[in-house]
Amino acid sequence: MAKERELDDANRRLTTPEAERWIGRKIPCLDHGFIYLVDYMGGDASIVQAARVSYGLGTKSVSEDRGLIRYLMRHQHTTPFEMVELKFHVKLPIFVARQWIRHRTACVTGDAGLIFDLPGAERRGRRQYYRVTIENLHRLWHEGTTHPIRKRKPPYLERVDTATDYTVPELSRLVDRREEDVRNRIRSGALEARTIAPISPKHPCLFVRGSAWHAYATRSYLARVPMRDRLRRMRLRMCDESTGEIRHTQVMDVWQSGVRPVYRVTLENGYHLTMTKDHRCLTERGWMTLGEATGLRQRDDGGVTWEGTAPALAVNGVVPHRDPGWLSEQRRRGLDVSAIAQNAGVSYHTVRKYLARYGLQFELALLAAVENQEPLRHFWERHSPGPRPERKRKPPVRRLVRTFVKIARIEFAGHQTTYDMEVSGPYHNYVANGFIVHNSVNEYSGRYSIMPDEFYLPAPENITLQSKANRQGGGESVDRERTAEVLALLEREQRLMREGYEKMLAWDLRRELARINLGVAQYTEWYWKSDLHNIFHFLQLRLDPHAQHEIRVYGEAMAQIVRAVAPVAWEAFEDYQLQAERFSRLELEALARLVGGETGKWPSDQQVIKALPDPWRETGPGRSLKRNRERDEFLAKLKRLASHRRSRV
């Protein structure tokens, strides 16, 4: 951090020599995977600068900067840590990617509306859409939908007395059912019955209470219908980044990303979307996170400040013939009115009206033709709308193009449950509440490229039995013979799926179809970008000894890079989060009793000071303890613990 502070220009990109050495340097992971740092922005000095809201460096000493970072981490002031961002290139098995992707933090809230265009309306030359919130999409994607199963015949409850016992034949006649149907309901457990010892072989032994029939007849059953395949086929709006037109993509996955601090962004046209600070939006300057585009900062009073010069954000769009930028582009390409009308999906006269409204009409071309003494007949032959068809032609679908709208205001919306989704390429974006936003991860696509012949095989020592205490963990190791059998089985199955994939490719089938049978051990690649605060959250979970071995390997490799980018912040993270423990109220009561001992006498101040770590016992002039904020906060915690104990006695 001392070298970072030597920079004279506060606007210059901060670099760390240790971090620079990690750029492009691959760290091998598992058998075929890797992770490396593509780029980073900021370091320890960026955290300090954001915390002090100072627009220059060199205002404090290095030791005070370290103390400030540790204070921020200790008291969970997370916003300054979001000033540091890292971008990784990762190659990993798909099943590890599925765990990893649950920690993506660029998210929107559940009320974000997604727009799906209905294909039937497009066939009729219209645009008709179906709007669903991402929260409901997540529920339908993972749970499906349910509907009651109605009984085909009436139950005839008025014929059955609840206090009477009926034989099967008697009940069947009363409710107009076959005897075998009633017996099948009894065998399946749906209809309760009781058996008594018969007086003679001719007497019945099976009776159904009338109340049992009432309970069966009034009980409702729900049928669960999976919706994932149907939702995957729906046409979600997205933006073609090469032309600006609004086209369609498909949903690949959707998940809940936990509770995050979110901000409500409102545009001048009234559109609004609530998202996290690091969600990427399409702007006039390209793809940028909300924080990058606006310089968003949160104040201590809960308000926010942002730059008024922030670029305009791309929105769902307007019909192209009403967009002067689109019309200008068509004129620049040399298209006539008929061609522009065909591209816009409107009539010749509609395009002429809007060309005149924006001052783009062809009068200058007519004037040039007159000045060049060109016969008007030749001019109008080139610019005429063409002969009118005998039958009324079917109008083409009206197209939409993106447009840009300035931000009106940004408000802090608190902490809310957030969601994110993955969409198919080549443009990994989608429309939410009219905003054009990104799905944050660019993954290797088997739809457009051939998947590599690489799949994961675990090392023999990592083949273990299921843990009896932890459903997500491993237990005892497996003997050599069973280990060899498991490895052979895994490799054989992977080779079989690969052979089928290559055979379908040889038949020239679609790549998106050929890939569907590949397993989750197949390797994939992606670029992943996140800020330091959320990376710490990811590592806290994935460096835990109980985390799955495979993703823990990637977490340990990432930790080496993060430690080089922000060493002081990493030290604070290790001290206050990674190696720290949290205690519940009941645990604090137990600790208070343990510290007090059997006699109930609380340790004296001298005993407490002797037990402190060496850095907290440094003395100054007069052999008095130097001022140390961490030590003072620890002593304050002990006092609260003592008072907590006394209040329970």
N, C-alpha and C positions, 0 to 999 in steps of 0.2 A: 504494500500500500504506500510505502514511502516513495517509491519510484513513480507511482501514479500521481502523487501530490506535486511532483516536480514540474508537471505540465503547466505552461504559462497560459494557454488558451483554454478556457472552460468549455468551449464548444468542440474542442478536438476530441476525436474518438479515444477513449481510455483503453489502454492495452496493458496486459500483464505478461512479462517475459515467460513465466512458467506456463501460462495458458496458451501462448502463441506456439509453444512446442507441441501442444496436443492437437492443433488444427491439422486435419488430414491424416493423423496417426491412428491406425486401426488397432483396437484392442480385441484380440480374439475372444470369442464367447462360445461355449459349448463346442460342437464338432465342426460346424460350418459357419457359425454366425460371427458377427463383429459389431462394434459400435465405435464411432469416432466423432469428434467435434468438427462441425462444418464452419461455424462462426459463433461469435458471442458478442454481447453488447454490455459494457460496464463491468464493474468489479466492486471491491469493498468501498472505494472512493465514491462510486455512484450511490451506494446506500447511504453513506454519510451525507452526501450533497442533497439527496432527496429529503432526508430527515431534517436537515437544518434549513431547507428551502433557500439555500444560498446558491447564487449563480456563478460561483467561482470556487477555486480550490485554495488551500493554504491558510484557511482561517483558524484552524485548530491544530494541535499537535497530534502525532501519530498515536500516542498512548491514549489521548482523549477520544480519538476516532474509534479505537478498539473498545474503549469503555462504552461509547455510545451504541455501537453495533451489538454488544452483549446486552445492554439495557433494552434495546429494541426487541431482541430475541426473547429475553427473559419475560418481558411484559406483553409479548405477542402483538407487537405493532408490525403488522405484516406488509403494509403498503410500500415502505422503502425497499423491501427485498424484491418487489415486483419490478424495480428499475433495472435489474440485471436479467438478461435473457440469454438462453443458450439454444443452439440449433444442432441436432444430432442426425447422423445417418446411421440407421440401425438395420441389421440383417438378423432375423430371428424366426423361429418356428411360429406357425399361425396360432397354435394354442397359447404360446407365450404372448403373442400380440393381442389376443383376446383379453388376457389379464391386464396387460399394459394399458390397453385403450380405455379401460374403466377409470383410469386416472387422468384422462384428458380434461383439461380445465377450461378450455375455451368453449363456453356453453351459453345457451339461452334458457329463459325460464319457461315453465310449462304452458303459459298462455300464448306463446308464439304461434301464430297461425301459419300453417303450410297450405299452399294452393295446388290442387291437383286438377288439371284440365280433363274434362270428360270427352272421350273419343267420339261418342255419338254426336255431340254437338259440332265437332270439327267436321264430321262427314256432311253435316247440313250447312257448312259454311259459316258457323257461328263459334263463339267462345263461351263456354259455360263451365264453371269451375265448382269444385267441392272443397270447402275449407275445413280443416281439422287441426286442432291444437296439437303440439308435439307431445303434450302430456297424454292426451287420448290416443295418439298414435303409438306411444310407448306401451300403453295398456293393451291395445288391440294386438300389437306386435308380439308381446310376450304372453298374454293371457287369452287372446282370442275374444270371441263374443259368446254370450249365452242366451238361450231362449227357452221358455217353458215347453215341456212336452205335454200336449193336451191329450186326454183320454178320448178315444173315438166314440165310445158309447156313454150315455148318461149313467150316473152311479145309482139312481133310484134310491136316494137316501130316505125318502119319505116312506118307503116300504119296509125298511129295516129298523127294528127297535133296538136301541143301544143296550138295553138290559137283558136281551134274550140271546141264548145260545142256539146256533143253527148248525145243522149238519151240512156237509158240502152240497148234496143234492137240493136241500131246501134253500140254501143261500143262492145257488145257481139259478133256480127258478124265479126267485124274487128279483134278482138284479139282471136277469136276462143274459146270463153268461153260460158258456159250456162248463160242465163239471171239470173237464181236464184243464181248462184255463184257470179255474179257481185253484185247483191242486198245484198247478205250476207256480202260481203266486205264493202259495204256502211253502213249497219246496225252496223257492228262491229267497225266502225270508221277507218278502215285501208285505205279505199278509200274515198276521199273527194268528195262530191256532193252538189249541191244546188237545192233548191225547189223554183219554181216560180208559181204564180197564173195562172192556165190554162185558155185559152180563152174559151174553151168549155170542157165538160166532155170527149170528144174524143181526145183532145190534151194532149200530155205528160206534166208532171209537174216536173219531176226529170231529171236533166242534170249533166253530168260529163265533166269537162274541160279536154281537151287533156293533159295539163300540169299536172293535178292531176293523170292521169293514168301513165305518165312518172315517176312521183315521187313515186307512189306505186310500179311500176315494177322495178325500180332501187334501192328501199330501201331493205337493207339486214336485216335479222332477225337471231338472235343467239339463239341456244338451249344450255342450261346449263345442264351438265351431272354431277351428284354427283359422287365423286370418293372414298369417305371414306371407304365404305365396300370393294371395290376392293383392295385398298391399304392395308387394314387390313389383307387381305388374302395372301399378298405377303410374300415371304420368305427372311427376312432380316438376313444377316450374324451376328452371335454372337459366343462367345467362351464358350464351355463346360468347366467350371473351374475344374471339377474333372478329366477330361482326357486330356484337352488341345486341343481337336479337334474343328474345326470350324463347327458349326451346324447352326440352323436357329431359329429365333424368329419372333414375329409379332409386328407391331407397334400398340400401344394402343391410343396414343395421341401425338400431336406435337404442340408447341406453340412458340410464339415470346417472348423473355425475356428482351427486351429493349437494350439500348446502354450500353456496358460495356467496360472497358479496357481489351484488349486481347493481347496474346503473340503467335507468330509464332514459333512452335517447329519443327526443321528439324532433321531427323535421319541420320545416316551414310549411309543408303541404299537409301536416297533421298526422303523418305516419309516425308510429312509435314502436319501439322494441326494447325489451329489457334483457340485458346481456352482461356477461362478465367483461372485465376491463381488457382481457387478452383475446377476446373473440375478434376474428378477422372480418373486415367489411371491405367491399369494393368501393374505392374512392376515385376522385379525379386523378390522383397520383398513383393509382394501382392498389394492390392489396396491402392493407395496413390494419394492425390491431386498433381497437378503440383508443387505447392509451397512446399509441404512436400517433394516431391521426389528430388527437385533440389535446395531447399533453395533460391528460386528466389527472388531477390530484384531489385527494380527499382532505378536508379540513378537520380540525379537532372537534368542531361543533356539529359535524355530520354533513355539512354542505360540501360542495365540490367547486373547484375552479378548473376552467379549461380555456384554451386559446380560441379567440374569436376568429382567427385566420385559418381555422381548421378546414380541410378540403370538404367539398360537397360529397355526400354518399350516394351510391348508385341505388336506384329503387326499381321496382317491378316494371316500370316503363309506361309508355304511352303508345297509342297507335302511331305508326311511323309517319303517316302523312301529316300529323299535327306537330311533329318535332322538326324545328328548322334546321337543326344540325344534321339530321338524317336526310332531309330534302337537299341540303347543300351538298352532301356527299354524293347523292345520286346525280345531281347536276354536274359535279366535278368529274364524275365517271363518264359524262357525255350521253346519258340516257335521255330519251325523249319522254313526253308526257305519258304515252301509252305504256312504255316499259316501267316507268315509275309507278303508275297505277296498278300494273300487274304485280309488282313487288310488294306494294302496300296492301293489296287485296281490296281496293276500292275502285270506284268508277273514274273514268277519265276526267269528268267535270269536277269531281271532288278534289282531285289533285290540282287541277288548274286553279280552283278557288284558294287553296292553301299556298300554292306557289305565289299567287298574287298577294296574299295576306302578308307573306314574309319577304316580298320584294324579289322573288326568284323567278318571275315569269319570263316567257320567251320573247317579249317585245323587242329586246335588244337584238336578238337573232333575226327577227323580221326586219328591223331597221338596217342591219348589216346586209341582208339579202337585197333590199331596195337600193342601198348605196352601191352595191356591186352589180346592179342592173340585172339581177337574177329574176327570171319570170316567177311571179307569185305562184303560178300553178305548180312549179317544181318545189317551191318551199312548202306549200300545204300538202303535197304528196308525202314529204318526209315527216311532217308533224301532225298529220290527220289522225283522229282516233280510230280509224279503220271502219270497215263496213259493219253495220249493225247485224247481228246474227238473226236468222229467221225465228229461231226458238229462243226463249229467255234462257241465257246461260246461267249455270250454277255459280254463284259468287265464290271466289277463293276465300280461305280463312283469313280473317284480319290478323295481321302480325303485330307483335309488340316489340318495341326496342327499349333498352334501358335509357334512363335519363338520370340526371344528378340534381339533388336537392340539398340546400344548405341546412345545417343543424340549427334548430331554434333554441333548444335548452337541453341540459343534462342534469338529472337528479339522482341522488343516491337512493336506491330502492330497498336497502337493507340486505339481509341474508335470506335467500330463497332457494328452494330445491331447483336444480338446473338439469337440463337434458342436452344431449348432443346426438348427432346422427352421422352416418357414413352414406355417401351417395356414389353412384358409379361415375366414371370419367367420360371423356378426357378432362372435362372442367368440373372440378370437385366443389361445386357451389350449389346453393339452392336459395329459394325465395322464402323468407319468413317475415310475416307482417309487412310485406312490400319491400323489405330490405334484401339486398343481394349479399349473402354471407357465405363464408367458407366452412368446410367441415374439418379444417385444421390439420389433417394428416394426408400426405400424398403417399399412397401405397403402390407398390408394384402391382400392376393390373394384368391378371391372366386373361382379361377380355381382349387386350390389344397386343400382348406380348406372350411368347412361349415361356411357361414356367420352367425354372432351372431344375435340373435333375439332382436335387439336393433335399434330403429329408433328415430329420433328427433321430439318432439312435442314442439312448441314454448309456452312460458308462455303467459297467457291471456293478460298481459299488452303490449306484443310485437306484437300483432295482430293489425295492423294499415292500414289505407288506403294508396294508392299510393300518394306520394308527387306530387303536381302540378308544383313545381319549380325544383325538382331534380328527374331525371328518375331513379336514383339508391337508392333513399331514401324513408323513410316512412313519412306519413302525420298525419292526425288526427286519434285519437283512434276510435275503433268500439264499438257500444253498446253491452251490456252483451248478449242479445239474439243472435245477429249475431256472437259474439265471440264463444259462446258455440256451435253454429251450425258449424262454421269453424273447431273447434277442433274435433268435432265428425266426420266430413267429412274426415279430415286428418287421424284420427286414423282408421276409417273404411277402407279407401283405403289401408293404410299400412298393416292392418291385412289381407286383401284380397290378396295382393301381396305375403305376407309371407306364407299364406296357399298354394298358387300355387307353391311357391318355395319348401316347404317341401313335397308337393305331388310329384313333379318331382324327388326329392331326394329319396322318398320311392319307386318310379318306377325304381330306379337305373340308371337314366339318367346321362349323363355327368354333373359334377358340373359347368363347364364353360357354359353349355347350360342352366342349371336350374337358374343361377344367373341373366340372362339377363333382367328379368322383374322387378328386385328389383329397387326401386326408389332412388333418390339422397338424401333422408332423412336417408337412411341406414348408420349406423356407420361403419367406417373403421379405421385402425390403420397404422401408419408408423413411421419410424425413419427419422428424418430430421436433417441435419448437415449444418452449415453455419458459416461464419466468422462474426466478430462483425460489420464491415462496412456494410455488406449487411443486417444483422439483424436490424441495425438502419434504413436502408432504408425501410425495411418491416414494422417496427413499426411506422415510420413517416406517412405511408399511412394508416395503420390499427388502429392506435390510434386516428385518426382524428374523430371528432364528427359526420361527415357525412358518415363514414364507416358503413357497415352493422353491425347490433348489434351482430350477432353470431360470426363473425370473430374478432370483437373488444373485445369480452370476452377473446378469446385466446391471443390476443395482450396484454391485461392488465395482464394476468397471466404470459406471457413470460417476460414482463417488470420487474416483481418482481425478477425473476431469474437473468436477465441481470444486474440489479442494484446491486445485491450481488456479481456477478463475477467481474465487473469492475465499482465500484462506482464513481470514478472520471470521467471516460469516460462517464458514464451515466449522471452525472451532466452537463458536457459540452454539451452532446447531447440535454438535455432538454433546456439549455440556448440558444444554437445557431441553433437548428433545430426544435425541437418539439414545443417549445413555441415562436419561432421567426417568423418573417414575411419578405417576399421579396417584393420589390417595383419595379414597372416598371418605365420607363423614364417619362411617363405622371404623374404617381403617385408622383414621386419625385418633379416634377414641382408644383403640388398641395401642397405638404408638405412645399416646400420652401416658397410659398405664405402664408401658414398658420403660419409658424414660424415667418416670417417677419411682420405679422399683417397688418392692414389696412394702417398704416403709412409707411410700407416698411422698417422700421428700424430693423436691425438684432440685436439679443440679445447680450449684452456685455459679456466679459469673466467672470466677477463676477457673472452674472446671470446664465451663463451656469454651473459654478462650484457649485453654490447653488442647482442646479437641479440634480446634479449627485447623484447616490446611495452612501450610507455610505461607503462601502468598497473602493470606488474610491476617497474618500476625506480624507483618513488617512494621517496624517502629521508626519513629522520627526523633527529632530533638527532645530530650527529656524522657526518652524511652517510652513515650506514649504511642499508642497505635496510630499508624497513618490512616487518613480518611479512605475508606473503601466502601463503595456503595453496595456491592454484592454482600459483603460481610454484614453491613447494617440491615439489609433486607432479610438476611438469614436470621439474625438475632430477633428481628421483629416477628418473623414467623414462629420462632420458639416461644416468644411471649404470647402470641395468639394461641399456640398449642397449649401452653400452660393455663391460660384463661379458659380455653375450651374444656380442659380436664377439670378445672375447679367448678365450671358450670354444670358438669355432669355428676359431681360428687353428691 
